[in-house]
Amino acid sequence: MQTIMKRFRSLCHLLVATLLLETSFISAARAGEDVSVKNVRFEMSGQVINVFYDLQGPEGENYNVRLLLKRKQNPSFQYAPRSLTGDFGQGRFAGIKRQITWDILKEFQEGLEGTDYYFVVEAEMISSGTSILWYIGGGAAIIAGAAVLLLGKQAQTGTAATDVFPKPIGRPAGN
């Protein structure tokens, strides 16, 4: 019985280690892929501002795209517009001539004073495959741990007390 338990524990440890290594390699590969936003430009059209950008990255992947308004005179100024439509948020946005439309008057009824504003488009790839592997790996680790604990307790309760404790040393014969 103990031989079976040792083999089962070794198999569980190997399975968990393999899944963790696999997800680490996939995460490292995803993190190394180049994602960049280029050619950010904007134009006013009535009460809306259209922001255009090119997102260079693997096509068919999901991205999280965010728009920020900044000001040259005040480097600490940063505003994330809310009244947006178009190619922002989570989605498949890799490609050229992507567009985000901001209805500025919904947020600033009087408009903005000054001409030194500019937009920054931030993008990051969302790695959906990695999260699935983490769930699978975590589930396998929990199942393996529970099996080791349960089978370990059964193996301990099935052994005789003489197998656990050494026999007492005999007393020396008295004179």
N, C-alpha and C positions, 0 to 999 in steps of 0.2 A: 504494500500500500504506500509506503514512504517513497519508493522508487517512482511510482506513478505520480505522486504529488510533486516530487522534484522535477520531473519532466514537464508537468503541467505548469509549474511556476516558471521554469526556464522559457517555455513557449510563450507565456503571457508577457514576461519581461521583454522578450525579443519582439513580440508584436507591438507593444507600446513604444519601444525604442524606435522601431522602423517607422511607425506612423508619425512620431514626433520629428524624426529626421526628414521625412518626406515633406511635411508641411513647412519645415524651416527652409528647405531648399526652394520650394515654390515661392515662399514669401520673399526670399532673397532675390530670386529671378524677377519677380514682379517689381520689387523696389528698384532694381537696376534699369528698368526700361525708361527710355527718355520720353518725357511729356513736357511740351513747352507751348506757351501761348505767344504768338507773334502778330505783328501788324494790327495792334489795337488802335482803332480810330473811331471817332464819333461825329455825328452831324445832328443838328436841330431840325425838326420837321414839325412845325406848329407847336403844340404843347408837349410833344414827346421828344426824347433823345434816343437815337438809334446808335448803339455801340456795336461795331463790327470787330471780329477777331478771327484768327486762324489757329486751330488747335492741332498741333502735330503730336501724334501718338498712334499706337496701334488701333486700327479701325476695328469695330465690332466689340470694343471694350466699353464698359461703363465708366463715366467720369463724374466728379462732383465739381461743378463750375460755379464760381462766385464772382460777383461784380462789386468793386469798391470805388467810391468817389474820393479823390484826394485833392489837396491844394498845395501848390508850389510854395506860396508865402508862409504856410503853416504846415511843416512836415508832420506834426502830430495829428492833424485833422484827417479823419478817416470816417467815411459814412457808407453804410451798406444799404443801398436802395431796396425798398420793399415792393413797390408797385411795378413789378417786372413781368414781361412776357418774352417768350422766345427760348433761345438755347442757353439755359442756365439751370442750376439745381443738379439733380442726378439724371443722367441719360447718356446716350451714345452721341457725343458731339465732336468726335475727331473729324477734321476736314477744314476746308477753307470757306471764307465768307460766312461765318456763323454770325448770328445777329441776336442782340438782346435789346428790347425796347423798354424804356423807362418813362412812365407817365409822371414827369417831375412835378406837375402842378397838383397832383394828389397828395404830395408830401410837403411841397414848398409852394403855397398858394401865391406868394409874391415873387417867386423865382429866387435865384441866388445872385448876390452881388459880387462882381469881380469877373475876371477873365482868365484866371490862373488855375482853373480846375482841370483835372484830367482823370481818366479812368484806368483802373488796373483790373485785369481779368485773371483770376487765379484758377488753376485746374489741377486736380489730382485724380489718378486712376483709382477706381474702386475695385479691389481684388475680390470678386465674388467666389471664385473657386477655392481660395484659401480658407474662407470661413467654413465652408462645407467640410473640408478635410479636418479642420479643428474640431467640429462637432463629432465627426466619425471617430477621430482619435480619442477625444474625451470620453465618448460612450464606450469605446473598447477598453480604455483604461479603467473606467468604473466597473464594467462587467468583469474584467480580469481581477481587479482588486477584491470585488465581492466574492468571486469564485475561490480565490486563494484563502480569504478569511473563512468562508463557509466550509470548504473542504479541509482546511487546516484544523478547524475545531472538531470536525468529525474524526479526523485521524488521531487527534489527541484524546478524545473520549474513548476511542476504541482500543487504546493500549492498556496493558496491565500496569499496576503500580510498581511492580518489580522491574519493569523496563525503564521507568523514569528515575527512581532513586536507587543508589547502590545499596547492597546489602550491608547491614551494620557489621562493624568489626567486632569480632568476638572478644570477650573479656579474658584477660589472662587468669589462669587458674591460680587460686590463692593457696598459700602454704598452710 
